[in-house]
C-alpha cells in the first residue's frame, strides 16, 4: 500500500471545503466521503461549520487508506490506492462490461449472472465453491452453460483489473445435446404463408434469408440511411453487428423490388426514428408459428439465415465467401456452422492451402 501524509484541508474561492492528500507525488482532493464509503458531506453544512466537518473527513480518509481501503480516481475505475476485494473487482468488471456496446439482452444476462454469484458468495473473496453453488441451481444444461459463460466473461475482465485468477477455468461446461435450427427444404411456400400473415415479418424473413443478417437486431434496427442510394447495398458499422466488423451486404433484386425508400433517419419497419422493441419479430414469429401448419419442428426465424448459408455454399462452393456473407469472425466458425447444418464434414485443414 502507498504511504502518504495526513490529509490537509483547503477551500475554493466560493468557500467550498475539500480534503487533499498526495500519493506518489500526485495530489487528490475529496469534497465528501462518498469514495471512502462515508456519509460525511462538509459542504452541506453552514460555512462556519465546514472546516470542522472536513477535519472529521480527513481523519476518516487517513484511517480508511491506512487500513487498505480502496480509492479510485474521480469518474474512472483506475485504483489510486488500496487492494480491492474480489467483490469490488467483480463490480468494477461488470461496470466496464456494461459500458461496452453490447446488446441489451446480453447486458441483462451479465447483470443477472453477477447478481446470482454475489448472492451466493460467503465472503468478499470468491471461491470455486461459490461458483459451483451458484451454477447448481440450473438443472437445464443450456441455462447452466449460459450463466457459466457470462460469469467467465466478468471474471476475465476482473483478472485484467487485478483478480488473482479466474476460478471458472476449473469448472467445465456441461455437455449439451445440440439442437439445430432446421433449414427449409422448400422456402417459397413458407415465405408465401408468412407474407399472407404479416408483411413486416415477411420482409424480415426475406432479408434474413437473402442478406444473411440476424433478425432480432441487425435487421430490426435498419434505417434507410443504412442502404446505398440505389438500395443495392446495406452498410453496417461494427457496433451494429455481432462480429464487430464493418460490413457491406448486397441486397438481392427480389428484396429491392418490395422496398420503398423512406426518410433516411427512419427505421424501415416502424417508419419512425426509433425501431420496434427488442421482441417485436420474436413475438410475430411465435404468433405465426401457433397458427401455421406448414412449419416443421426445429424451424425458427434463424432457419432462414441457415437456409441462405446452405444456398450460398451450394452455389459457390466457397467457404471464404460464406464466411464473409455470414459475417463470421473466422473460417472455423463457418465450418462449424456447415457441420451443424450437415452440409459436409469439414475441418479447416481440409480447405485449400496457398
C-alpha positions in Angstrom: 0.0 0.0 0.0 1.2 3.5 -0.8 2.3 5.6 2.2 1.0 9.2 2.5 1.0 12.1 4.9 -2.0 13.1 6.9 -4.7 14.8 4.7 -5.0 18.6 4.7 -7.9 20.9 4.3 -8.4 23.5 1.6 -11.0 26.0 0.4 -12.2 27.0 -3.1 -12.9 30.7 -3.9 -16.6 30.1 -3.3 -15.9 28.8 0.2 -16.3 25.1 -0.6 -14.1 22.9 1.6 -12.1 19.9 0.4 -9.6 17.4 1.9 -6.5 16.8 -0.1 -3.6 14.4 0.1 -0.7 13.1 -2.0 0.0 9.6 -3.2 3.1 9.0 -5.4 3.6 12.8 -5.6 0.1 13.2 -7.2 -2.5 15.3 -5.4 -6.0 14.0 -4.8 -8.9 16.0 -3.4 -12.2 14.8 -1.9 -15.2 17.1 -1.3 -17.1 14.4 0.5 -16.8 10.9 1.9 -18.6 9.1 -0.9 -15.4 7.5 -2.3 -14.4 6.1 1.1 -17.9 4.9 1.8 -18.5 7.7 4.4 -21.7 9.8 4.7 -19.8 12.9 5.6 -20.5 15.9 3.3 -18.9 19.0 4.7 -20.3 21.4 2.1 -23.9 20.6 3.1 -23.2 22.4 6.4 -23.1 26.2 7.0 -19.8 27.8 6.0 -18.8 28.3 9.6 -19.0 24.6 10.3 -17.4 23.2 7.2 -13.8 23.2 8.4 -14.7 21.2 11.5 -16.6 18.6 9.4 -13.7 18.5 6.9 -11.3 17.6 9.8 -13.5 14.6 10.7 -13.5 13.6 7.0 -9.7 13.9 6.9 -9.4 11.6 9.9 -11.7 9.0 8.2 -9.7 9.2 5.0 -6.4 8.7 6.9 -7.8 5.7 8.7 -9.5 4.3 5.6 -6.4 4.3 3.4 -4.1 3.0 6.2 -6.5 0.1 6.7 -6.1 -0.8 3.0 -9.3 0.8 1.8 -9.7 1.3 -2.0 -9.9 4.7 -3.6 -10.4 5.1 -7.3 -9.7 8.2 -9.4 -12.6 10.6 -9.9 -15.1 9.3 -12.5 -12.8 6.4 -13.5 -12.2 2.8 -12.4 -8.5 3.3 -12.0 -7.4 2.4 -8.5 -5.3 5.0 -6.7 -4.5 3.1 -3.6 -5.6 0.0 -1.6 -6.2 -3.6 -2.5 -9.7 -4.1 -3.8 -11.7 -7.2 -2.6 -12.9 -9.8 -5.1 -16.4 -8.3 -4.9 -15.1 -4.8 -5.7 -13.2 -6.2 -8.7 -16.2 -8.1 -9.9 -18.4 -5.0 -9.5 -15.8 -2.9 -11.4 -15.6 -5.6 -14.1 -19.3 -5.6 -14.6 -19.4 -1.8 -14.8 -16.8 -1.8 -17.6 -18.6 -4.6 -19.5 -21.9 -2.7 -19.3 -20.2 0.4 -20.7 -19.3 -1.5 -23.9 -21.5 -1.6 -26.9 -23.2 -4.9 -26.3 -26.9 -5.7 -26.9 -29.4 -5.0 -24.2 -30.2 -8.7 -23.8 -26.5 -9.6 -23.2 -26.1 -6.8 -20.7 -29.2 -8.2 -18.8 -27.6 -11.6 -18.8 -24.4 -10.2 -17.3 -26.2 -8.4 -14.6 -28.3 -11.5 -13.8 -25.2 -13.8 -13.6 -23.3 -11.2 -11.5 -26.2 -10.8 -9.0 -26.7 -14.6 -8.7 -23.0 -15.1 -7.8 -22.9 -12.3 -5.3 -26.0 -13.7 -3.6 -24.1 -17.0 -3.1 -20.7 -15.6 -2.0 -19.9 -16.4 1.6 -17.3 -13.6 2.0 -15.7 -10.8 0.0 -13.3 -13.4 -1.6 -14.7 -15.6 -4.3 -14.1 -19.3 -4.3 -14.8 -22.3 -6.6 -17.5 -23.4 -4.1 -19.3 -20.0 -4.6 -19.4 -20.6 -8.3 -20.4 -24.3 -8.2 -23.1 -23.4 -5.7 -24.4 -20.7 -8.0 -24.5 -23.0 -11.0 -26.1 -25.8 -9.1 -29.4 -24.0 -9.3 -29.5 -24.6 -13.1 -30.6 -28.1 -14.0 -31.1 -27.3 -17.6 -27.7 -27.7 -19.4 -28.2 -24.7 -21.7 -29.0 -22.4 -18.7 -26.1 -23.7 -16.8 -23.6 -23.1 -19.6 -25.1 -19.7 -20.4 -24.6 -18.4 -16.8 -21.2 -20.0 -16.7 -20.2 -18.2 -19.9 -21.4 -14.9 -18.6 -19.6 -15.3 -15.3 -16.5 -16.3 -17.2 -16.7 -13.0 -19.2 -16.9 -11.0 -16.0 -14.1 -12.9 -14.3 -11.8 -12.4 -17.3 -12.3 -8.7 -17.1 -11.7 -8.8 -13.3 -8.4 -10.6 -13.8 -7.3 -7.7 -16.0 -8.2 -5.4 -13.1 -6.2 -7.4 -10.6 -8.1 -10.5 -9.6 -5.6 -13.3 -8.8 -7.1 -15.8 -11.2 -10.3 -16.9 -13.0 -11.8 -19.8 -10.9 -14.3 -20.7 -13.6 -11.5 -22.2 -15.7 -11.6 -25.2 -13.2 -15.3 -25.7 -13.8 -16.2 -27.4 -17.0 -19.2 -26.8 -19.3 -22.0 -29.3 -19.2 -22.3 -31.3 -22.4 -25.4 -30.3 -24.3 -27.1 -32.3 -26.9 -27.1 -30.0 -29.9 -30.3 -28.8 -31.3 -30.3 -27.3 -34.8 -32.3 -24.6 -36.4 -33.7 -26.8 -39.1 -33.3 -25.3 -42.6 -36.2 -25.1 -45.1 -36.3 -27.7 -47.9 -38.8 -25.6 -49.9 -38.6 -22.0 -48.8 -41.1 -20.4 -51.2 -44.3 -21.8 -49.7 -43.1 -20.8 -46.2 -42.4 -17.2 -47.4 -45.8 -17.0 -49.1 -47.5 -18.1 -46.0 -45.6 -15.5 -44.0 -46.4 -12.8 -46.5 -50.1 -13.6 -46.2 -49.8 -13.4 -42.4 -47.8 -10.2 -41.9 -45.9 -8.1 -44.4 -43.3 -6.9 -41.9 -42.4 -10.4 -40.7 -42.2 -11.4 -44.4 -39.7 -8.6 -45.1 -37.7 -9.6 -42.0 -37.6 -13.3 -43.1 -36.7 -12.4 -46.7 -33.8 -10.3 -45.6 -32.6 -12.9 -43.1 -32.5 -15.4 -46.0 -31.4 -13.1 -48.8 -29.0 -10.8 -46.9 -27.9 -13.2 -44.2 -28.4 -10.6 -41.5 -29.5 -11.5 -38.0 -33.2 -10.7 -37.5 -33.5 -9.5 -33.9 -31.0 -6.7 -34.0 -29.3 -6.3 -37.3 -32.5 -6.3 -39.4 -34.9 -4.9 -36.8 -32.7 -1.7 -36.3 -32.1 -1.0 -40.0 -32.8 2.6 -41.1 -33.0 3.8 -44.7 -29.7 5.6 -44.2 -28.0 2.1 -43.9 -28.9 1.5 -47.6 -27.0 2.8 -50.6 -28.9 5.3 -52.8 -29.8 2.5 -55.3 -30.8 0.1 -52.4 -28.2 -2.4 -53.7 -26.1 -2.5 -50.5 -26.5 -2.3 -46.8 -23.7 -0.7 -44.8 -23.4 -1.8 -41.2 -20.8 -0.4 -38.8 -19.0 -2.6 -36.4 -21.2 -1.5 -33.4 -24.3 -2.6 -35.3 -23.5 -6.3 -35.8 -22.3 -9.3 -33.8 -18.9 -9.7 -35.5 -17.9 -6.1 -34.5 -16.6 -5.5 -38.0 -17.9 -3.1 -40.6 -20.0 -5.0 -43.2 -21.2 -4.2 -46.7 -24.1 -6.6 -47.6 -25.6 -7.0 -51.1 -29.3 -6.7 -51.4 -30.8 -9.1 -53.9 -33.2 -7.8 -56.5 -36.2 -9.7 -55.1 -35.8 -7.7 -51.9 -35.2 -4.4 -53.6 -38.4 -4.8 -55.6 -40.5 -4.6 -52.5 -38.6 -1.8 -50.7 -40.0 1.7 -50.8 -37.3 4.1 -49.5 -38.4 6.5 -46.8 -36.9 9.2 -44.6 -33.1 8.4 -44.2 -33.4 8.7 -40.4 -36.4 6.4 -40.1 -36.4 2.8 -39.3 -37.5 0.7 -42.3 -40.2 -1.1 -40.3 -41.6 1.4 -37.8 -41.2 4.4 -40.2 -40.1 6.4 -37.2 -36.6 7.3 -35.8 -36.9 4.5 -33.2 -37.1 0.8 -34.2 -39.7 -1.5 -32.7 -39.0 -3.2 -29.4 -36.4 -6.0 -29.0 -39.0 -8.7 -29.0 -41.0 -7.4 -32.0 -40.1 -10.1 -34.5 -39.8 -12.8 -31.9 -43.5 -12.1 -30.9 -44.7 -12.1 -34.5 -42.9 -15.3 -35.3 -44.4 -17.0 -32.2 -47.9 -16.0 -33.2 -47.3 -17.1 -36.8 -46.0 -20.4 -35.6 -49.1 -21.1 -33.5 -51.5 -20.7 -36.4 -49.2 -22.3 -39.1 -49.5 -25.9 -40.3 -46.5 -25.6 -42.7 -43.6 -25.3 -40.3 -41.6 -28.3 -39.1 -40.2 -28.9 -35.6 -36.9 -27.0 -35.1 -37.6 -24.4 -37.7 -37.1 -20.8 -36.4 -36.5 -17.3 -37.7 -32.8 -18.2 -37.8 -33.7 -21.1 -40.1 -33.9 -18.5 -42.9 -30.3 -17.5 -42.3 -29.2 -21.1 -42.2 -31.1 -21.8 -45.4 -29.4 -18.9 -47.0 -26.0 -20.2 -45.9 -26.7 -23.5 -47.5 -27.7 -21.9 -50.7 -24.5 -19.8 -50.9 -22.3 -22.8 -50.2 -24.1 -24.9 -52.8 -23.9 -22.2 -55.4 -20.3 -21.1 -54.8 -18.6 -24.0 -53.0 -16.5 -21.2 -51.3 -16.1 -21.3 -47.6 -14.4 -17.9 -47.6 -17.4 -16.3 -49.5 -19.7 -17.9 -47.0 -17.6 -16.6 -44.1 -17.8 -13.0 -45.5 -21.5 -13.3 -46.3 -22.3 -14.5 -42.8 -20.1 -12.0 -41.0 -18.3 -14.8 -39.1 -15.1 -14.0 -37.3 -13.2 -16.9 -38.7 -13.4 -19.8 -41.2 -13.7 -22.2 -38.3 -17.0 -20.6 -37.2 -18.3 -21.1 -40.7 -17.1 -24.7 -40.9 -18.8 -25.4 -37.6 -21.9 -23.8 -39.0 -21.9 -26.0 -42.0 -21.2 -29.1 -40.0 -24.1 -28.3 -37.8 -26.2 -28.0 -40.9 -24.9 -31.3 -42.2 -23.5 -29.9 -45.4 -20.2 -31.6 -45.1 -17.9 -33.0 -42.5 -15.1 -30.5 -43.0 -12.1 -29.3 -41.0 -10.0 -26.2 -41.6 -7.0 -28.3 -42.6 -9.2 -29.9 -45.4 -9.5 -26.5 -47.1 -7.2 -25.4 -50.0 -3.8 -24.1 -48.9 -1.7 -21.4 -50.6 
